[in-house]
């Protein structure tokens, strides 16, 4: 639905039953389209917490202007100061803020003031831990409709738990935006069918089909598919299933071909790589292949789908791996580049937010490029900055793992790059989104972006630098915060994520056959936080997909932070076990991850150890006191003496390189804050520890930290028991 010239698009669900409250919201858009479109900025009323009216909480305004709330009892609440302008409850009924909290808290309750009664209150969801600035909102429309008085402010109850610390900013009461309205409608329709979809997908993955595809090869012009039939009593076809199609819902296929097996049941089919479907050109590199039979009502699957196994690369690039285990996270041209030499760095991660690089509209400072039939535009300045960063790495033969991130669409108009790229179910509370792999436009936009990067940064002449490996998104077990795809079961979430990994690997292998796609996980292993997933469960699902649809050489990008990110004394962690059912994997029990990947089930093609890169982790200094800095350095010494003895771990990318004011009070950098008054960008003791690692001075430099850890020898930190 297009409303006038406001640029608002709404995709209604196919269900005929739409909740009436959303009909009312749609009516509001019809009457006031431009008001709603502007609501997020124009009609928001800023709110300010009052340090005078609170209970069992400490409120502190920090140097950066953000507000910190620390709960001291089981009934913590804070009142806001009086509203600066009158509230229009028909328009402004969403209380929202951004927050950073490593603890989170349980359900938040909002009271209307001055009434402050249960009758005029609304519960929001729990405040899940977030190590980045995430959005939180509570819709007060229903309670405001019941309230007859004048709202002067709000009381915010920050859960019912003591000892929680939350930092907030941009606290306000605002209108519900068009993205939230559209998402609510989609969510209602989706959640009704989620259980059925999950069951259907699980059945597909565990079914023992009668036939099997054994190999798919792709060269510059052709695709060769090989398979084996267990019998030939029916007419059998090979069918194409584009990656964006729901294989289990397909009623017709863009391409089918009769199968003619030999006497042993083996067959081979060769066809053109590039084709057209419904007048649209597409690259069959991103298609799956499946064996089907015809029925009276359509088709029946007779095999699992299979992705390409081998892609003939454009270049014969050598395999490159880190020459030592020392890396840095977040490489950028604005960082102290001299550290790459001083610290003997061999690997690094680079964050790439696709939305900052690419567009669908022409504009000054953008360069057009083609993918299939479509034209996209790269941002010249952003690409130049990435070139400079990767060239600095290439000079030093540093192995680069690119972290691919996707910004939220944030209500952008239909046809915009972000709207095409970001998953339509992504909740705006997430910092980043999952890619949209469920539509042809979404997949093409995503593939075009990755193809631009892979082709540019895989040249034999290294003209622009090199990307070696691809880390797909960030901490997907904390997906609600870092890779949001809305409310999903673990299996349905991984169905999206697995496709994202496959697209990246297939695109990259066109140019560099040694590139790998990595799954990004934070330290929760079997413990499941609200709106999150267990890391081990996601890996098990990924292996199930590999087993069913053809294995590929995926790796694990793990973040083994301490159980408390603020406490660098990781040897004191208690929320860990030395077993595969450990709640968390931190530096203290890294041996669990090493043992887990060595299990026969998880080997690539049953014989090759999957790579593990520790791509984001660091130790905190509570402040810049001598003790805090010594504890941080001791934590690094402890972690290193775990890492260096585990052969599955390729690299340790230290995060953060420099203390960052945007990390909620953490000081996990090797260097001080750039604006530190005493020693801006000063090297902390942990910097010198990191420099000494894997060098002749390692033993001497680390000697002083044994006493802090409480050991006689560094070999004492190694766990030597059996893990199962």
Number of C-alpha atoms within 10 A of each C-alpha: 9 11 14 10 8 16 15 20 16 17 12 14 15 9 9 8 9 15 12 9 10 14 13 11 15 17 12 15 20 13 12 12 20 16 17 21 20 15 18 17 10 12 17 21 20 16 22 19 22 15 16 11 13 18 17 14 25 16 18 16 14 11 8 8 10 16 19 22 21 18 25 17 16 16 15 22 23 22 25 20 18 17 17 12 9 12 19 14 20 11 18 22 23 19 24 21 21 18 26 25 24 20 17 22 22 17 16 18 20 25 22 25 20 15 18 15 12 11 12 18 22 18 16 18 15 17 22 24 19 22 19 18 21 23 21 20 19 18 20 22 18 13 17 21 12 10 15 7 11 15 18 17 24 25 24 20 22 28 24 18 16 17 12 21 19 22 22 21 18 15 22 20 28 25 28 21 18 24 20 15 17 21 20 16 19 20 18 15 19 18 13 10 10 15 13 11 17 17 12 12 16 15 11 17 17 13 12 13 14 14 21 22 24 15 17 23 17 22 16 14 9 15 19 17 23 16 21 20 21 12 12 13 6 8 11 21 20 24 23 22 24 23 23 20 16 13 19 12 7 12 11 12 15 12 15 17 14 14 21 16 17 11 8 10 15 17 17 17 16 13 12 14 17 15 15 12 10 6 7 11 14 19 16 21 24 21 21 21 24 25 29 24 16 13 8 5 7 11 16 14 19 20 24 26 23 25 26 24 16 17 21 15 18 16 14 12 14 10 10 12 18 17 15 15 22 23 29 25 24 21 24 19 15 8 14 13 14 8 14 20 11 13 19 21 24 24 29 26 26 21 18 18 15 20 19 16 18 24 23 17 14 14 12 7 11 19 14 15 12 11 17 14 9 14 15 20 20 24 19 15 13 15 17 12 14 20 19 15 21 26 20 18 24 18 10 14 18 26 24 26 26 24 22 17 23 27 23 26 23 16 18 17 15 15 13 13 22 27 19 25 29 26 25 26 20 26 25 25 21 25 22 26 30 31 29 29 27 17 18 17 16 22 23 23 27 23 23 21 22 21 20 17 20 25 17 17 23 24 18 14 9 15 14 20 24 28 27 23 24 27 26 27 28 27 22 25 30 27 25 29 28 25 28 28 26 24 19 21 16 16 18 19 21 20 17 18 24 20 20 22 21 20 24 26 26 27 24 28 21 23 24 29 21 18 25 23 26 27 26 24 28 24 23 27 25 17 17 16 14 15 16 20 24 22 26 22 17 22 18 13 18 22 21 18 22 20 18 19 23 20 20 22 18 23 21 21 28 26 25 25 27 27 23 16 20 18 20 27 24 25 18 12 18 10 16 19 17 20 18 17 16 17 19 31 30 29 27 28 24 20 24 23 24 17 16 17 19 15 12 13 15 21 18 20 16 11 11 12 18 19 21 22 25 26 29 25 24 28 31 30 29 18 13 12 9 10 13 17 21 20 24 29 28 28 26 27 24 25 25 20 17 20 21 18 12 15 12 19 21 21 27 29 25 24 23 22 21 21 24 18 14 12 15 20 18 21 26 26 24 28 22 24 19 14 12 11 9 9 13 12 19 16 15 20 17 25 19 17 22 25 19 20 22 15 11 9 12 16 13 9 16 20 14 12 20 15 11 14 19 11 12 11 10 18 12 12 18 17 15 9 9 10 16 11
